[in-house]
């Protein structure tokens, strides 16, 4: 009986080595190609959103600057002409802090870390 089991084990081992190689190939594809495809889409959507938000906020801040300059006539003449720029800079810094505080750290594979 011991002799009969020995050849059977070797057949199983050679078959299992092929299976292991196939499992490793499948696992490597799953863990590299899949996340890279998802990462490309994730980066493209994030870049487009960042570009649109950047252009929109730049136009909004320029509009705020022009509004302050046109409505507050005392600061457009003389030594106080820098005050509208300071106001817009403070508002922009506040929006930047608010934006950074709202960023959530999500992962590409959406598994709990």
C-alpha positions in Angstrom: 0.0 0.0 0.0 2.8 2.3 0.8 4.2 1.9 -2.8 0.8 2.6 -4.3 0.4 5.9 -2.5 3.9 7.2 -3.4 3.3 7.5 -7.2 -0.1 9.0 -6.6 1.4 11.8 -4.5 3.9 12.6 -7.2 1.1 12.9 -9.7 -0.8 15.2 -7.4 2.3 17.3 -6.7 3.1 17.8 -10.4 -0.5 18.7 -11.1 -0.6 21.0 -8.1 2.6 22.7 -9.2 0.9 23.6 -12.5 -2.1 24.8 -10.6 0.1 26.9 -8.3 1.8 28.5 -11.3 -1.6 29.3 -12.8 -2.9 30.7 -9.5 0.2 32.9 -9.2 -0.3 34.2 -12.8 -3.9 34.9 -12.1 -3.2 36.6 -8.8 -0.4 38.8 -10.4 -2.8 39.9 -13.1 -5.6 40.6 -10.7 -3.4 42.6 -8.3 -1.5 44.7 -11.0 -3.7 45.1 -14.1 -7.0 45.6 -12.3 -5.8 48.4 -9.9 -3.9 50.1 -12.7 -7.0 50.4 -14.9 -8.9 51.8 -11.9 -6.1 54.2 -11.1 -6.1 55.6 -14.6 -9.8 56.4 -14.4 -9.5 57.7 -10.9 -6.6 60.0 -11.8 -8.3 61.3 -15.0 -11.5 62.2 -13.2 -9.7 63.8 -10.3 -7.5 65.8 -12.7 -10.5 67.1 -14.7 -12.3 68.0 -11.5 -9.3 69.8 -10.1 -8.8 71.8 -13.3 -12.4 72.8 -13.4 -12.5 73.8 -9.8 -9.2 75.7 -10.1 -10.5 77.7 -13.1 -13.8 78.4 -11.4 -12.2 79.6 -8.1 -9.7 81.7 -10.0 -12.5 83.5 -11.8 -14.5 83.8 -8.6 -11.6 85.4 -6.8 -10.9 87.8 -9.7 -14.6 88.8 -9.6 -14.3 89.4 -5.8 -11.2 91.6 -6.4 -13.0 93.6 -9.1 -16.1 94.0 -6.9 -14.1 95.3 -4.0 -12.2 97.7 -6.2 -15.3 99.1 -7.9 -17.5 99.3 -4.8 -14.9 100.6 -2.3 -13.6 103.6 -4.0 -11.5 104.8 -1.0 -8.9 102.0 -1.5 -8.4 102.4 -5.2 -6.5 105.7 -4.8 -3.4 106.3 -2.9 -1.6 104.2 -0.4 -4.4 101.8 0.4 -4.7 100.2 -3.0 -3.2 96.9 -1.7 -6.2 96.2 0.7 -8.4 94.5 -1.9 -5.6 92.2 -2.8 -5.1 91.3 0.9 -8.8 90.6 1.3 -8.8 88.3 -1.7 -5.7 86.6 -0.4 -7.3 86.0 3.0 -10.5 84.6 1.4 -8.4 82.4 -0.9 -6.4 81.0 2.0 -9.6 80.4 3.9 -11.1 78.4 1.0 -7.8 76.5 0.7 -7.9 75.5 4.3 -11.6 74.5 4.0 -10.9 72.4 0.9 -7.9 70.6 2.5 -9.9 69.8 5.6 -12.7 68.3 3.5 -10.5 65.9 1.5 -11.1 62.3 2.5 -8.5 59.6 2.1 -10.1 57.0 -0.1 -8.2 54.1 -1.6 -8.4 52.7 -5.1 -9.5 49.2 -4.1 -12.2 50.4 -1.7 -11.3 47.9 0.9 -11.3 48.9 4.6 -7.7 49.5 5.6 
